[in-house]
Amino acid sequence: MKFGLLLLILFALLSVSQDSMLRFLGLAEHQALAALVVSALMAGALAARPIGMCVIAVILTTAASAPAEAVARMGYDRDYAIALLISILLTPYIVDIMDA
């Protein structure tokens, strides 16, 4: 249930904007397929995590997928939102590897 809801929300956020995080990362040629794959990977990484982490990831995905001008008017760069989103997704796995 949590995976499906996250998949739907993240796919909608990644596929709506033409100036999104996917285009910024160079995955714009097949944007619908890239949005589906990236949102499935993100939903899989977040499905076992607390709901607070999921909400933070959705907020950062919204900020990273917004047009650059809109994000700049809010006072930060979307590069920071993308970097923080990647760190939120990868840090739990790094901690699990280090604890083993």
N, CA, C and O atoms as CSV, one atom per row, in Angstrom:
chain,resi,resn,atom,element,x,y,z
A,1,MET,N,N,0.822,-1.191,0.000
A,1,MET,CA,C,0.000,0.000,0.000
A,1,MET,C,C,0.873,1.266,0.000
A,1,MET,O,O,0.654,2.189,-0.784
A,2,LYS,N,N,1.859,1.282,0.893
A,2,LYS,CA,C,2.749,2.439,0.997
A,2,LYS,C,C,3.581,2.584,-0.277
A,2,LYS,O,O,3.800,3.696,-0.756
A,3,PHE,N,N,4.045,1.450,-0.825
A,3,PHE,CA,C,4.834,1.485,-2.050
A,3,PHE,C,C,4.008,2.051,-3.210
A,3,PHE,O,O,4.487,2.898,-3.963
A,4,GLY,N,N,2.785,1.585,-3.345
A,4,GLY,CA,C,1.933,2.044,-4.440
A,4,GLY,C,C,1.601,3.517,-4.346
A,4,GLY,O,O,1.599,4.221,-5.356
A,5,LEU,N,N,1.322,3.988,-3.150
A,5,LEU,CA,C,1.009,5.398,-2.960
A,5,LEU,C,C,2.228,6.269,-3.259
A,5,LEU,O,O,2.117,7.299,-3.925
A,6,LEU,N,N,3.388,5.848,-2.764
A,6,LEU,CA,C,4.622,6.595,-3.057
A,6,LEU,C,C,4.935,6.579,-4.544
A,6,LEU,O,O,5.347,7.594,-5.104
A,7,LEU,N,N,4.743,5.434,-5.186
A,7,LEU,CA,C,5.000,5.324,-6.620
A,7,LEU,C,C,4.116,6.290,-7.396
A,7,LEU,O,O,4.593,6.979,-8.298
A,8,LEU,N,N,2.851,6.345,-7.058
A,8,LEU,CA,C,1.914,7.230,-7.744
A,8,LEU,C,C,2.283,8.703,-7.542
A,8,LEU,O,O,2.308,9.476,-8.500
A,9,ILE,N,N,2.566,9.083,-6.311
A,9,ILE,CA,C,2.902,10.486,-6.016
A,9,ILE,C,C,4.211,10.886,-6.681
A,9,ILE,O,O,4.290,11.938,-7.314
A,10,LEU,N,N,5.237,10.054,-6.542
A,10,LEU,CA,C,6.543,10.394,-7.116
A,10,LEU,C,C,6.502,10.403,-8.639
A,10,LEU,O,O,7.135,11.252,-9.266
A,11,PHE,N,N,5.768,9.473,-9.242
A,11,PHE,CA,C,5.645,9.465,-10.700
A,11,PHE,C,C,4.949,10.730,-11.191
A,11,PHE,O,O,5.354,11.320,-12.193
A,12,ALA,N,N,3.906,11.139,-10.488
A,12,ALA,CA,C,3.207,12.370,-10.875
A,12,ALA,C,C,4.131,13.583,-10.767
A,12,ALA,O,O,4.141,14.441,-11.649
A,13,LEU,N,N,4.903,13.650,-9.689
A,13,LEU,CA,C,5.799,14.793,-9.501
A,13,LEU,C,C,6.919,14.817,-10.531
A,13,LEU,O,O,7.308,15.888,-10.996
A,14,LEU,N,N,7.443,13.644,-10.893
A,14,LEU,CA,C,8.573,13.598,-11.817
A,14,LEU,C,C,8.156,13.757,-13.273
A,14,LEU,O,O,8.969,14.169,-14.101
A,15,SER,N,N,6.917,13.442,-13.599
A,15,SER,CA,C,6.524,13.473,-15.007
A,15,SER,C,C,5.758,14.729,-15.404
A,15,SER,O,O,5.528,14.937,-16.595
A,16,VAL,N,N,5.359,15.565,-14.471
A,16,VAL,CA,C,4.539,16.733,-14.788
A,16,VAL,C,C,5.359,17.847,-15.422
A,16,VAL,O,O,4.966,18.387,-16.456
A,17,SER,N,N,6.460,18.191,-14.837
A,17,SER,CA,C,7.231,19.362,-15.263
A,17,SER,C,C,8.158,19.019,-16.429
A,17,SER,O,O,8.775,17.954,-16.455
A,18,GLN,N,N,8.245,19.933,-17.384
A,18,GLN,CA,C,9.185,19.764,-18.484
A,18,GLN,C,C,10.593,20.188,-18.092
A,18,GLN,O,O,11.558,19.819,-18.761
A,19,ASP,N,N,10.721,20.955,-17.020
A,19,ASP,CA,C,12.019,21.412,-16.525
A,19,ASP,C,C,12.291,20.729,-15.187
A,19,ASP,O,O,12.576,21.393,-14.191
A,20,SER,N,N,12.201,19.411,-15.171
A,20,SER,CA,C,12.253,18.679,-13.913
A,20,SER,C,C,13.667,18.212,-13.589
A,20,SER,O,O,14.629,18.489,-14.306
A,21,MET,N,N,13.743,17.499,-12.490
A,21,MET,CA,C,15.000,16.931,-12.031
A,21,MET,C,C,15.554,15.945,-13.060
A,21,MET,O,O,16.772,15.844,-13.210
A,22,LEU,N,N,14.693,15.219,-13.770
A,22,LEU,CA,C,15.159,14.243,-14.761
A,22,LEU,C,C,15.867,14.928,-15.919
A,22,LEU,O,O,16.894,14.446,-16.396
A,23,ARG,N,N,15.326,16.043,-16.370
A,23,ARG,CA,C,15.986,16.786,-17.453
A,23,ARG,C,C,17.317,17.350,-16.958
A,23,ARG,O,O,18.299,17.362,-17.700
A,24,PHE,N,N,17.352,17.810,-15.727
A,24,PHE,CA,C,18.569,18.359,-15.141
A,24,PHE,C,C,19.652,17.287,-15.030
A,24,PHE,O,O,20.837,17.584,-15.184
A,25,LEU,N,N,19.247,16.028,-14.759
A,25,LEU,CA,C,20.199,14.931,-14.631
A,25,LEU,C,C,20.510,14.252,-15.961
A,25,LEU,O,O,21.306,13.314,-16.004
A,26,GLY,N,N,19.892,14.714,-17.046
A,26,GLY,CA,C,20.182,14.189,-18.367
A,26,GLY,C,C,19.347,12.990,-18.776
A,26,GLY,O,O,19.748,12.247,-19.671
A,27,LEU,N,N,18.203,12.779,-18.152
A,27,LEU,CA,C,17.340,11.640,-18.463
A,27,LEU,C,C,16.062,12.085,-19.166
A,27,LEU,O,O,14.996,11.522,-18.919
A,28,ALA,N,N,16.154,13.081,-20.030
A,28,ALA,CA,C,14.948,13.683,-20.595
A,28,ALA,C,C,14.493,13.054,-21.903
A,28,ALA,O,O,13.386,13.341,-22.358
A,29,GLU,N,N,15.309,12.207,-22.525
A,29,GLU,CA,C,14.920,11.660,-23.822
A,29,GLU,C,C,13.665,10.804,-23.720
A,29,GLU,O,O,12.746,10.954,-24.525
A,30,HIS,N,N,13.621,9.930,-22.761
A,30,HIS,CA,C,12.452,9.085,-22.534
A,30,HIS,C,C,11.916,9.422,-21.149
A,30,HIS,O,O,12.040,8.630,-20.215
A,31,GLN,N,N,11.323,10.601,-21.024
A,31,GLN,CA,C,10.995,11.127,-19.705
A,31,GLN,C,C,9.951,10.281,-18.980
A,31,GLN,O,O,10.048,10.116,-17.763
A,32,ALA,N,N,8.971,9.747,-19.676
A,32,ALA,CA,C,7.934,8.949,-19.003
A,32,ALA,C,C,8.528,7.660,-18.444
A,32,ALA,O,O,8.239,7.286,-17.307
A,33,LEU,N,N,9.350,6.986,-19.232
A,33,LEU,CA,C,9.983,5.748,-18.768
A,33,LEU,C,C,10.978,6.040,-17.647
A,33,LEU,O,O,11.032,5.309,-16.657
A,34,ALA,N,N,11.751,7.088,-17.797
A,34,ALA,CA,C,12.712,7.455,-16.747
A,34,ALA,C,C,11.986,7.842,-15.465
A,34,ALA,O,O,12.438,7.498,-14.373
A,35,ALA,N,N,10.868,8.552,-15.582
A,35,ALA,CA,C,10.097,8.933,-14.396
A,35,ALA,C,C,9.531,7.701,-13.709
A,35,ALA,O,O,9.504,7.640,-12.480
A,36,LEU,N,N,9.078,6.721,-14.480
A,36,LEU,CA,C,8.546,5.495,-13.894
A,36,LEU,C,C,9.633,4.699,-13.182
A,36,LEU,O,O,9.420,4.218,-12.069
A,37,VAL,N,N,10.782,4.558,-13.806
A,37,VAL,CA,C,11.883,3.794,-13.203
A,37,VAL,C,C,12.415,4.493,-11.954
A,37,VAL,O,O,12.610,3.856,-10.919
A,38,VAL,N,N,12.648,5.794,-12.049
A,38,VAL,CA,C,13.177,6.543,-10.902
A,38,VAL,C,C,12.173,6.554,-9.755
A,38,VAL,O,O,12.558,6.389,-8.597
A,39,SER,N,N,10.898,6.745,-10.057
A,39,SER,CA,C,9.898,6.743,-8.987
A,39,SER,C,C,9.739,5.366,-8.372
A,39,SER,O,O,9.488,5.262,-7.171
A,40,ALA,N,N,9.879,4.295,-9.163
A,40,ALA,CA,C,9.822,2.938,-8.602
A,40,ALA,C,C,11.020,2.671,-7.692
A,40,ALA,O,O,10.870,2.071,-6.628
A,41,LEU,N,N,12.198,3.112,-8.105
A,41,LEU,CA,C,13.385,2.942,-7.265
A,41,LEU,C,C,13.272,3.749,-5.971
A,41,LEU,O,O,13.624,3.265,-4.895
A,42,MET,N,N,12.780,4.976,-6.085
A,42,MET,CA,C,12.625,5.797,-4.888
A,42,MET,C,C,11.562,5.224,-3.959
A,42,MET,O,O,11.749,5.197,-2.743
A,43,ALA,N,N,10.448,4.767,-4.523
A,43,ALA,CA,C,9.382,4.185,-3.694
A,43,ALA,C,C,9.858,2.906,-3.022
A,43,ALA,O,O,9.509,2.641,-1.872
A,44,GLY,N,N,10.656,2.109,-3.735
A,44,GLY,CA,C,11.216,0.902,-3.135
A,44,GLY,C,C,12.175,1.216,-2.006
A,44,GLY,O,O,12.196,0.518,-0.992
A,45,ALA,N,N,12.958,2.249,-2.173
A,45,ALA,CA,C,13.902,2.632,-1.122
A,45,ALA,C,C,13.199,3.226,0.092
A,45,ALA,O,O,13.701,3.125,1.212
A,46,LEU,N,N,12.043,3.843,-0.123
A,46,LEU,CA,C,11.343,4.507,0.967
A,46,LEU,C,C,10.250,3.662,1.610
A,46,LEU,O,O,9.748,4.021,2.675
A,47,ALA,N,N,9.875,2.564,0.998
A,47,ALA,CA,C,8.718,1.793,1.478
A,47,ALA,C,C,8.911,1.263,2.892
A,47,ALA,O,O,7.947,1.189,3.653
A,48,ALA,N,N,10.114,0.900,3.254
A,48,ALA,CA,C,10.364,0.341,4.583
A,48,ALA,C,C,10.777,1.405,5.604
A,48,ALA,O,O,11.053,1.078,6.759
A,49,ARG,N,N,10.821,2.633,5.201
A,49,ARG,CA,C,11.262,3.718,6.086
A,49,ARG,C,C,10.072,4.377,6.778
A,49,ARG,O,O,8.931,4.189,6.358
A,50,PRO,N,N,10.328,5.146,7.833
A,50,PRO,CA,C,9.229,5.839,8.530
A,50,PRO,C,C,8.517,6.840,7.625
A,50,PRO,O,O,9.085,7.329,6.649
A,51,ILE,N,N,7.276,7.131,7.964
A,51,ILE,CA,C,6.453,8.014,7.143
A,51,ILE,C,C,7.023,9.430,7.075
A,51,ILE,O,O,6.829,10.121,6.075
A,52,GLY,N,N,7.711,9.868,8.105
A,52,GLY,CA,C,8.330,11.196,8.090
A,52,GLY,C,C,9.381,11.324,7.007
A,52,GLY,O,O,9.478,12.358,6.346
A,53,MET,N,N,10.172,10.270,6.823
A,53,MET,CA,C,11.188,10.282,5.778
A,53,MET,C,C,10.524,10.303,4.393
A,53,MET,O,O,11.036,10.928,3.465
A,54,CYS,N,N,9.397,9.626,4.266
A,54,CYS,CA,C,8.669,9.618,2.997
A,54,CYS,C,C,8.125,11.011,2.677
A,54,CYS,O,O,8.180,11.455,1.530
A,55,VAL,N,N,7.608,11.686,3.677
A,55,VAL,CA,C,7.071,13.034,3.477
A,55,VAL,C,C,8.190,13.998,3.089
A,55,VAL,O,O,8.015,14.831,2.200
A,56,ILE,N,N,9.324,13.886,3.747
A,56,ILE,CA,C,10.474,14.739,3.402
A,56,ILE,C,C,10.922,14.475,1.973
A,56,ILE,O,O,11.235,15.416,1.243
A,57,ALA,N,N,10.958,13.211,1.559
A,57,ALA,CA,C,11.360,12.872,0.193
A,57,ALA,C,C,10.376,13.426,-0.829
A,57,ALA,O,O,10.792,13.890,-1.890
A,58,VAL,N,N,9.090,13.388,-0.533
A,58,VAL,CA,C,8.091,13.942,-1.457
A,58,VAL,C,C,8.242,15.459,-1.554
A,58,VAL,O,O,8.137,16.015,-2.647
A,59,ILE,N,N,8.482,16.127,-0.446
A,59,ILE,CA,C,8.686,17.585,-0.464
A,59,ILE,C,C,9.938,17.939,-1.257
A,59,ILE,O,O,9.925,18.883,-2.048
A,60,LEU,N,N,11.013,17.194,-1.054
A,60,LEU,CA,C,12.248,17.468,-1.811
A,60,LEU,C,C,12.088,17.153,-3.294
A,60,LEU,O,O,12.670,17.837,-4.136
A,61,THR,N,N,11.305,16.123,-3.623
A,61,THR,CA,C,11.047,15.817,-5.029
A,61,THR,C,C,10.239,16.932,-5.672
A,61,THR,O,O,10.467,17.280,-6.831
A,62,THR,N,N,9.300,17.491,-4.928
A,62,THR,CA,C,8.536,18.628,-5.440
A,62,THR,C,C,9.465,19.814,-5.703
A,62,THR,O,O,9.355,20.473,-6.736
A,63,ALA,N,N,10.367,20.081,-4.779
A,63,ALA,CA,C,11.307,21.194,-4.959
A,63,ALA,C,C,12.290,20.917,-6.090
A,63,ALA,O,O,12.653,21.834,-6.826
A,64,ALA,N,N,12.725,19.674,-6.238
A,64,ALA,CA,C,13.692,19.351,-7.282
A,64,ALA,C,C,13.061,19.315,-8.665
A,64,ALA,O,O,13.756,19.493,-9.665
A,65,SER,N,N,11.756,19.088,-8.737
A,65,SER,CA,C,11.083,19.018,-10.033
A,65,SER,C,C,10.453,20.338,-10.452
A,65,SER,O,O,9.944,20.455,-11.566
A,66,ALA,N,N,10.481,21.313,-9.589
A,66,ALA,CA,C,9.922,22.623,-9.926
A,66,ALA,C,C,10.861,23.351,-10.889
A,66,ALA,O,O,12.059,23.069,-10.921
A,67,PRO,N,N,10.326,24.279,-11.665
A,67,PRO,CA,C,11.199,25.075,-12.538
A,67,PRO,C,C,12.250,25.836,-11.730
A,67,PRO,O,O,12.009,26.220,-10.585
A,68,ALA,N,N,13.390,26.042,-12.326
A,68,ALA,CA,C,14.518,26.663,-11.626
A,68,ALA,C,C,14.186,28.072,-11.138
A,68,ALA,O,O,14.637,28.476,-10.066
A,69,GLU,N,N,13.401,28.825,-11.917
A,69,GLU,CA,C,13.061,30.191,-11.506
A,69,GLU,C,C,12.196,30.189,-10.252
A,69,GLU,O,O,12.379,31.023,-9.366
A,70,ALA,N,N,11.255,29.253,-10.179
A,70,ALA,CA,C,10.371,29.185,-9.013
A,70,ALA,C,C,11.151,28.820,-7.755
A,70,ALA,O,O,10.906,29.373,-6.683
A,71,VAL,N,N,12.085,27.890,-7.890
A,71,VAL,CA,C,12.892,27.479,-6.744
A,71,VAL,C,C,13.827,28.607,-6.324
A,71,VAL,O,O,14.056,28.808,-5.132
A,72,ALA,N,N,14.365,29.337,-7.282
A,72,ALA,CA,C,15.260,30.449,-6.961
A,72,ALA,C,C,14.516,31.555,-6.214
A,72,ALA,O,O,15.091,32.208,-5.343
A,73,ARG,N,N,13.244,31.767,-6.548
A,73,ARG,CA,C,12.458,32.782,-5.830
A,73,ARG,C,C,12.199,32.378,-4.387
A,73,ARG,O,O,11.980,33.234,-3.529
A,74,MET,N,N,12.224,31.063,-4.112
A,74,MET,CA,C,12.034,30.595,-2.735
A,74,MET,C,C,13.310,30.722,-1.915
A,74,MET,O,O,13.270,30.602,-0.691
A,75,GLY,N,N,14.436,30.963,-2.570
A,75,GLY,CA,C,15.655,31.250,-1.838
A,75,GLY,C,C,16.682,30.140,-1.790
A,75,GLY,O,O,17.634,30.236,-1.016
A,76,TYR,N,N,16.533,29.094,-2.579
A,76,TYR,CA,C,17.561,28.062,-2.604
A,76,TYR,C,C,17.679,27.493,-4.010
A,76,TYR,O,O,16.841,27.746,-4.875
A,77,ASP,N,N,18.716,26.736,-4.212
A,77,ASP,CA,C,18.976,26.140,-5.511
A,77,ASP,C,C,18.463,24.710,-5.519
A,77,ASP,O,O,18.546,24.024,-4.501
A,78,ARG,N,N,17.937,24.248,-6.638
A,78,ARG,CA,C,17.412,22.887,-6.664
A,78,ARG,C,C,18.512,21.827,-6.653
A,78,ARG,O,O,18.234,20.649,-6.426
A,79,ASP,N,N,19.753,22.236,-6.895
A,79,ASP,CA,C,20.869,21.302,-6.741
A,79,ASP,C,C,20.936,20.787,-5.307
A,79,ASP,O,O,21.211,19.611,-5.071
A,80,TYR,N,N,20.685,21.678,-4.360
A,80,TYR,CA,C,20.698,21.275,-2.954
A,80,TYR,C,C,19.565,20.309,-2.641
A,80,TYR,O,O,19.751,19.364,-1.874
A,81,ALA,N,N,18.398,20.537,-3.224
A,81,ALA,CA,C,17.262,19.636,-3.008
A,81,ALA,C,C,17.557,18.253,-3.581
A,81,ALA,O,O,17.224,17.243,-2.962
A,82,ILE,N,N,18.179,18.201,-4.758
A,82,ILE,CA,C,18.531,16.912,-5.373
A,82,ILE,C,C,19.583,16.197,-4.531
A,82,ILE,O,O,19.475,14.994,-4.294
A,83,ALA,N,N,20.592,16.925,-4.082
A,83,ALA,CA,C,21.645,16.304,-3.265
A,83,ALA,C,C,21.098,15.788,-1.945
A,83,ALA,O,O,21.459,14.695,-1.508
A,84,LEU,N,N,20.240,16.557,-1.313
A,84,LEU,CA,C,19.639,16.115,-0.049
A,84,LEU,C,C,18.726,14.916,-0.263
A,84,LEU,O,O,18.693,14.007,0.568
A,85,LEU,N,N,17.989,14.903,-1.362
A,85,LEU,CA,C,17.115,13.769,-1.672
A,85,LEU,C,C,17.930,12.496,-1.880
A,85,LEU,O,O,17.561,11.434,-1.378
A,86,ILE,N,N,19.018,12.594,-2.607
A,86,ILE,CA,C,19.878,11.424,-2.823
A,86,ILE,C,C,20.480,10.949,-1.510
A,86,ILE,O,O,20.567,9.746,-1.264
A,87,SER,N,N,20.893,11.880,-0.671
A,87,SER,CA,C,21.472,11.470,0.613
A,87,SER,C,C,20.428,10.827,1.524
A,87,SER,O,O,20.745,9.884,2.249
A,88,ILE,N,N,19.197,11.318,1.499
A,88,ILE,CA,C,18.138,10.702,2.303
A,88,ILE,C,C,17.836,9.289,1.814
A,88,ILE,O,O,17.536,8.401,2.613
A,89,LEU,N,N,17.914,9.085,0.516
A,89,LEU,CA,C,17.630,7.756,-0.026
A,89,LEU,C,C,18.761,6.764,0.238
A,89,LEU,O,O,18.501,5.582,0.464
A,90,LEU,N,N,20.005,7.224,0.211
A,90,LEU,CA,C,21.140,6.305,0.313
A,90,LEU,C,C,21.685,6.115,1.726
A,90,LEU,O,O,22.245,5.061,2.026
A,91,THR,N,N,21.538,7.092,2.582
A,91,THR,CA,C,22.127,7.016,3.925
A,91,THR,C,C,21.679,5.809,4.740
A,91,THR,O,O,22.530,5.182,5.372
A,92,PRO,N,N,20.402,5.441,4.769
A,92,PRO,CA,C,20.019,4.252,5.551
A,92,PRO,C,C,20.712,2.976,5.093
A,92,PRO,O,O,21.044,2.124,5.917
A,93,TYR,N,N,20.932,2.835,3.796
A,93,TYR,CA,C,21.610,1.642,3.294
A,93,TYR,C,C,23.095,1.652,3.655
A,93,TYR,O,O,23.671,0.601,3.938
A,94,ILE,N,N,23.706,2.811,3.649
A,94,ILE,CA,C,25.110,2.914,4.043
A,94,ILE,C,C,25.266,2.586,5.514
A,94,ILE,O,O,26.211,1.898,5.901
A,95,VAL,N,N,24.352,3.068,6.337
A,95,VAL,CA,C,24.391,2.773,7.762
A,95,VAL,C,C,24.188,1.276,8.004
A,95,VAL,O,O,24.865,0.697,8.854
A,96,ASP,N,N,23.272,0.644,7.276
A,96,ASP,CA,C,23.067,-0.800,7.414
A,96,ASP,C,C,24.313,-1.598,7.043
A,96,ASP,O,O,24.635,-2.591,7.695
A,97,ILE,N,N,25.010,-1.166,6.001
A,97,ILE,CA,C,26.242,-1.844,5.581
A,97,ILE,C,C,27.338,-1.660,6.622
A,97,ILE,O,O,28.085,-2.597,6.907
A,98,MET,N,N,27.441,-0.462,7.191
A,98,MET,CA,C,28.474,-0.207,8.186
A,98,MET,C,C,28.202,-0.943,9.490
A,98,MET,O,O,29.140,-1.322,10.191
A,99,ASP,N,N,26.925,-1.151,9.826
A,99,ASP,CA,C,26.581,-1.860,11.059
A,99,ASP,C,C,26.781,-3.360,10.943
A,99,ASP,O,O,26.936,-4.042,11.956
A,100,ALA,N,N,26.781,-3.880,9.733
A,100,ALA,CA,C,26.924,-5.339,9.555
A,100,ALA,C,C,28.323,-5.821,9.767
A,100,ALA,O,O,28.588,-7.018,9.651
